[in-house]
Amino acid sequence: MSESATGDDDSYELLIIGGGVAGLTAATFTARAGLTTLVVDHGESILRRNAHLENFPGFPAGVNPRLFADMLQAQATRNGAGYQQGLVEELSGSLDEGFVATVGAVGNADDRREISADRVLVASWSDVSYLDGVGVDIRDAGSKQYVEDDGLGRTNIKGIYAAGRIAERYHQAVIAAGDGAAAAITLIHDSETPFYNDWVVPEGYFTDRGREVPPGCEEIDAAEQQARQAASRAAMQEYFSEAHEERQRTHPSLVDDEKGRVDWDKEAAQ
Ligand SMILES: Cc1cc2nc3c(=O)[nH]c(=O)nc-3n(C[C@H](O)[C@H](O)[C@H](O)COP(=O)(O)OP(=O)(O)OC[C@H]3O[C@@H](n4cnc5c(N)ncnc54)[C@H](O)[C@@H]3O)c2cc1C
């Protein structure tokens, strides 16, 4: 079930509901800040329907969106976040008492469970019914519903934050990623975890000026820089060494398949 959970007995400082672009980016920031973070994800980021992601910074020739989603997950878990597949069905509790999420399994009806957390960040899309029990302000917009927030991720309920499409941000991956990071930093500050920018800097950047390395920052020497560069080159070469296997999805209304996958065999035969 858990691939790299970091809390004890299914209890975490932060539960992130939804492991798409916003949720996984948020998890990278909160885990790096030292909050025990678990992402529970139904596994259907809307980005997986994209054919080729060409406007995310850092990929000059674009990137397969399903590979990109996998890499976001790897980045979050590599930095210490836990990741579990599951569908959150209900959320209850408060900041004072703690929150409890009831999680239904994906593809295994027996695997229902409860997860406790001090704080919750919602980054799911697009069903908000699991929030009915906690009183989060919701905006109805026809067929869609959005969680209201203060622009920095705080909802009207203390301890519950929102990021990405569920918070009605623009519909681009880089916006969702940035919004996930912003909500995460808001949450880190509210949790009173010591934090300053999450920067990795060359040895001496702070200390040679008589400053302590601020919390959440790191100074690394030349050898460590080279080691990290080598590790990142090896990882990226592996990620891009072969075509991504997962089949393309399209809008579910276009294909007779609950996940809306393009039927490549049928396409090829036409
Ligand atoms: C066809 C298509 C093409 C696109 N192309 C581009 C593009 O080229 N460039 C670009 O910048 N953007 C593109 N986008 C938009 C981009 O994909 C979204 O803006 C972005 O994915 C939003 O991120 P998010 O984290 O808010 O939502 P998502 O990435 O959708 O993540 C939400 C996650 O929450 C999970 N979830 C939902 N409910 C629950 C629950 N109850 N419990 C647990 N998990 C749950 C979902 O399974 C999903 O993994 C495209 C979108 C589509 C549909």
The ligand as a Tripos MOL2 file, in Angstrom:
@<TRIPOS>MOLECULE
LIG
   53    58     1     0     0
SMALL
NO_CHARGES

@<TRIPOS>ATOM
      1 C1         -6.4170   17.0380  -22.5980 C.3       1 LIG1
      2 C2         -5.6210   17.9590  -21.7030 C.ar      1 LIG1
      3 C3         -4.4430   18.5050  -22.1580 C.ar      1 LIG1
      4 C4         -3.7210   19.3910  -21.3660 C.ar      1 LIG1
      5 N1         -2.5690   19.9050  -21.8680 N.ar      1 LIG1
      6 C5         -1.8520   20.8000  -21.1320 C.ar      1 LIG1
      7 C6         -0.6570   21.3790  -21.6710 C.ar      1 LIG1
      8 O1         -0.2560   21.0870  -22.8060 O.2       1 LIG1
      9 N2          0.0170   22.2540  -20.8830 N.ar      1 LIG1
     10 C7         -0.4130   22.6170  -19.6470 C.ar      1 LIG1
     11 O2          0.2660   23.4090  -18.9890 O.2       1 LIG1
     12 N3         -1.5210   22.0850  -19.1050 N.ar      1 LIG1
     13 C8         -2.2720   21.1840  -19.8360 C.ar      1 LIG1
     14 N4         -3.4270   20.6570  -19.3090 N.ar      1 LIG1
     15 C9         -3.9070   21.1500  -18.0010 C.3       1 LIG1
     16 C10        -3.1720   20.4970  -16.8170 C.3       1 LIG1
     17 O3         -3.1730   19.0890  -17.0100 O.3       1 LIG1
     18 C11        -3.9000   20.8490  -15.5060 C.3       1 LIG1
     19 O4         -4.0370   22.2410  -15.3930 O.3       1 LIG1
     20 C12        -3.1570   20.2940  -14.2800 C.3       1 LIG1
     21 O5         -3.0020   18.9080  -14.3740 O.3       1 LIG1
     22 C13        -3.9370   20.6420  -13.0100 C.3       1 LIG1
     23 O6         -3.2520   20.1050  -11.9120 O.3       1 LIG1
     24 P1         -4.0080   19.6630  -10.5700 P.3       1 LIG1
     25 O7         -2.9640   19.1250   -9.6690 O.co2     1 LIG1
     26 O8         -4.8680   20.7790  -10.1040 O.co2     1 LIG1
     27 O9         -4.9950   18.5010  -11.0430 O.3       1 LIG1
     28 P2         -4.6120   17.0210  -11.5280 P.3       1 LIG1
     29 O10        -3.2750   17.0350  -12.1720 O.co2     1 LIG1
     30 O11        -5.7630   16.5310  -12.3210 O.co2     1 LIG1
     31 O12        -4.4800   16.1830  -10.1890 O.3       1 LIG1
     32 C14        -5.5890   15.8760   -9.3740 C.3       1 LIG1
     33 C15        -5.3470   14.4940   -8.7740 C.3       1 LIG1
     34 O13        -6.3000   14.2590   -7.7310 O.3       1 LIG1
     35 C16        -6.7150   12.9040   -7.7970 C.3       1 LIG1
     36 N5         -7.9880   12.7990   -7.0880 N.ar      1 LIG1
     37 C17        -9.1990   13.2860   -7.4360 C.ar      1 LIG1
     38 N6        -10.1250   13.0310   -6.4840 N.ar      1 LIG1
     39 C18        -9.4670   12.3580   -5.5010 C.ar      1 LIG1
     40 C19        -9.8710   11.8350   -4.2470 C.ar      1 LIG1
     41 N7        -11.1310   11.9610   -3.7810 N.pl3     1 LIG1
     42 N8         -8.9380   11.1690   -3.5050 N.ar      1 LIG1
     43 C20        -7.6540   11.0400   -3.9390 C.ar      1 LIG1
     44 N9         -7.2120   11.5480   -5.1180 N.ar      1 LIG1
     45 C21        -8.1220   12.2000   -5.8870 C.ar      1 LIG1
     46 C22        -6.7900   12.6330   -9.2910 C.3       1 LIG1
     47 O14        -6.7740   11.2420   -9.5630 O.3       1 LIG1
     48 C23        -5.5300   13.3450   -9.7810 C.3       1 LIG1
     49 O15        -4.3930   12.4950   -9.7630 O.3       1 LIG1
     50 C24        -4.1780   19.7550  -20.0800 C.ar      1 LIG1
     51 C25        -5.3720   19.1870  -19.5990 C.ar      1 LIG1
     52 C26        -6.0890   18.3180  -20.3940 C.ar      1 LIG1
     53 C27        -7.3880   17.7550  -19.8970 C.3       1 LIG1
@<TRIPOS>BOND
     1     1     2 1
     2     2     3 ar
     3     2    52 ar
     4     3     4 ar
     5     4     5 ar
     6     4    50 ar
     7     5     6 ar
     8     6     7 ar
     9     6    13 1
    10     7     8 2
    11     7     9 ar
    12     9    10 ar
    13    10    11 2
    14    10    12 ar
    15    12    13 ar
    16    13    14 ar
    17    14    15 1
    18    14    50 ar
    19    15    16 1
    20    16    17 1
    21    16    18 1
    22    18    19 1
    23    18    20 1
    24    20    21 1
    25    20    22 1
    26    22    23 1
    27    23    24 1
    28    24    25 2
    29    24    26 1
    30    24    27 1
    31    27    28 1
    32    28    29 2
    33    28    30 1
    34    28    31 1
    35    31    32 1
    36    32    33 1
    37    33    34 1
    38    33    48 1
    39    34    35 1
    40    35    36 1
    41    35    46 1
    42    36    37 ar
    43    36    45 ar
    44    37    38 ar
    45    38    39 ar
    46    39    40 ar
    47    39    45 ar
    48    40    41 1
    49    40    42 ar
    50    42    43 ar
    51    43    44 ar
    52    44    45 ar
    53    46    47 1
    54    46    48 1
    55    48    49 1
    56    50    51 ar
    57    51    52 ar
    58    52    53 1
@<TRIPOS>SUBSTRUCTURE
     1 LIG1         1 GROUP 0 **** ****
